[in-house]
Amino acid sequence: MFIKLFRFAKPAILLSVFLTSRLFPYIAHTNCIKMVESKTTPSIFSKDNYIWMAIGAAIITIGMFLMSGGASTDPAVFNKDEVYSITRITIAPILILLGLVIEIYAIFKKPKG
């Protein structure tokens, strides 16, 4: 029965599993319990962390959107005021950096309790 169930496994693995379960049944049993218990690991981040991450991502998205705008009606004409506006050169990069700082805060913030 043992060989039929594990006929595709490597012989060395089968031998070690068989010997461990026969010679040291307590150790094999506790290892099985630990493997089952370890599947339910607690989350690294709490709800607050995810909220801060969402806020940071939204601010980064707004900054990228502000940096991208300003389509020209005539591609042959260069509009200096539109390309080098204060929104694209100053406000958008500040928002992106602020969003990244918020993301770093969200990652390093310890959950309550």
C-alpha positions as CSV (number, residue, x, y, z in Angstrom):
1,M,0.0,0.0,0.0
2,F,2.8,2.4,0.9
3,I,4.6,1.8,-2.3
4,K,1.4,2.1,-4.4
5,L,0.6,5.5,-3.0
6,F,4.1,6.9,-3.6
7,R,5.3,5.0,-6.7
8,F,6.3,8.3,-8.4
9,A,8.4,9.6,-5.5
10,K,12.1,9.1,-5.2
11,P,13.3,6.0,-3.2
12,A,15.5,8.0,-0.9
13,I,12.6,10.3,0.1
14,L,10.3,7.3,0.6
15,L,12.9,5.5,2.8
16,S,13.4,8.6,5.0
17,V,9.7,9.2,5.4
18,F,9.1,5.5,6.2
19,L,12.0,5.3,8.7
20,T,11.1,8.6,10.4
21,S,7.5,7.5,10.9
22,R,8.4,4.0,12.1
23,L,11.4,4.8,14.3
24,F,10.3,8.2,15.6
25,P,6.5,8.3,15.5
26,Y,6.3,11.2,18.0
27,I,8.7,13.4,16.0
28,A,6.8,12.6,12.7
29,H,3.5,13.4,14.4
30,T,4.7,16.7,15.8
31,N,6.2,17.7,12.4
32,C,2.8,17.0,10.7
33,I,1.1,19.2,13.3
34,K,3.6,22.0,12.8
35,M,3.2,21.8,9.1
36,V,-0.6,22.1,9.4
37,E,-0.4,25.0,11.9
38,S,2.2,26.9,9.9
39,K,-0.3,27.3,6.9
40,T,-2.2,29.9,8.9
41,T,0.4,32.6,9.2
42,P,-0.7,36.0,10.3
43,S,-0.6,38.8,7.8
44,I,2.4,41.1,7.9
45,F,0.3,44.2,7.3
46,S,-2.9,45.4,9.1
47,K,-5.9,47.2,7.7
48,D,-4.2,50.5,8.5
49,N,-1.2,49.6,6.5
50,Y,-3.3,48.8,3.4
51,I,-5.2,52.0,3.8
52,W,-2.0,54.0,3.9
53,M,-0.7,52.0,0.9
54,A,-3.8,52.9,-1.1
55,I,-3.5,56.6,-0.2
56,G,0.1,56.6,-1.3
57,A,-0.7,54.8,-4.6
58,A,-3.5,57.3,-5.2
59,I,-1.2,60.3,-4.7
60,I,1.4,58.8,-7.0
61,T,-1.3,58.2,-9.6
62,I,-2.4,61.8,-9.4
63,G,1.2,63.0,-9.7
64,M,1.7,60.9,-12.8
65,F,-1.6,62.2,-14.3
66,L,-0.6,65.8,-13.7
67,M,2.8,65.2,-15.2
68,S,1.4,63.7,-18.4
69,G,-1.3,66.1,-19.6
70,G,-1.3,68.9,-22.2
71,A,-1.9,67.6,-25.7
72,S,-1.0,70.0,-28.4
73,T,-3.5,70.8,-31.2
74,D,-0.7,71.3,-33.7
75,P,2.4,69.0,-33.4
76,A,4.5,71.4,-35.5
77,V,4.2,74.1,-32.9
78,F,6.2,74.0,-29.6
79,N,4.3,75.6,-26.7
80,K,6.9,76.4,-24.0
81,D,4.3,77.4,-21.4
82,E,2.4,74.1,-21.7
83,V,5.5,71.9,-21.6
84,Y,7.3,73.7,-18.8
85,S,4.3,74.6,-16.7
86,I,4.6,74.8,-12.9
87,T,2.2,71.8,-12.6
88,R,4.5,69.5,-14.6
89,I,7.8,70.7,-13.3
90,T,7.1,71.3,-9.6
91,I,3.7,70.0,-8.3
92,A,3.7,66.6,-10.0
93,P,7.2,65.5,-8.9
94,I,6.4,66.7,-5.3
95,L,3.2,64.6,-5.3
96,I,5.1,61.5,-6.6
97,L,7.8,61.9,-3.9
98,L,5.1,62.4,-1.3
99,G,3.3,59.3,-2.4
100,L,6.6,57.3,-2.2
101,V,7.2,58.6,1.3
102,I,3.7,57.5,2.3
103,E,4.3,54.1,0.8
104,I,7.5,53.7,2.9
105,Y,5.6,54.8,6.0
106,A,2.9,52.3,5.2
107,I,5.4,49.4,4.9
108,F,7.3,50.2,8.0
109,K,4.3,51.1,10.2
110,K,3.8,48.4,12.9
111,P,0.3,47.1,13.3
112,K,-1.5,47.8,16.5
113,G,-1.6,44.9,19.0
